Amino acid sequence: MSKRTRRVQDTAAYLLHATAWRETSLIIQVFSRSYGNVAMVAKGAKRPYSVLRPVLSAFQPLNLSWTGAGEVKTLTRAESAGIRPLPGRAFMSAWYMNELLLRVLPPEDPYPVLYDAYDAALQQLAGMEPDGLPLPRSVAGALRRFEWMLLDETGYSTGEDPPDFTDAGAEPELRHMLRTRLNELLNRPLQTRKVLMALQRY
């Protein structure tokens, strides 16, 4: 059951998605460690001199505060919790994780273990070299760990013990198994998956 919170102060979170709302504001979806996926309005965030505008960036660790008891909260403060720029070729993998979180998780249910796996995967993506394929073993392993944790935390695990995510030889089979289970869970392909397959980079 979703948990409604009236006031939250300085909680760790990531921005998953943002859409324009009215002339100067945004509706944002965030993934927080303590409260899960939360929707909120960021009032005035589109204004040129808004203090929120330079802070609300995807894939960057944030500390957020908000109020509200309904389905859509009101963002009251956003602060950067670090600068972690991603190289260009890492963005599709990062958007892929965001789309999974948006599609699979119910609103306002915390998944701290999954949050930590997401954070770890972003750290690996941030450390990638700008050029060169395929994905480094550490990055591929972090993405497989995230997919595994997503299935496990939401009740769709295989029931087996976690594999060795650093085993490059087992990675193709593990990737295929995880993608099959994710497709069964989602019932239709992810938009980012289509792009990734077309680019043959993932």
Helices and strands as residue ranges (DSSP letters): E 7-21, E 25-32, E 36-42, E 62-67, E 72-80, G 88-90, H 91-104, H 112-126, H 137-153, H 171-186, H 191-199
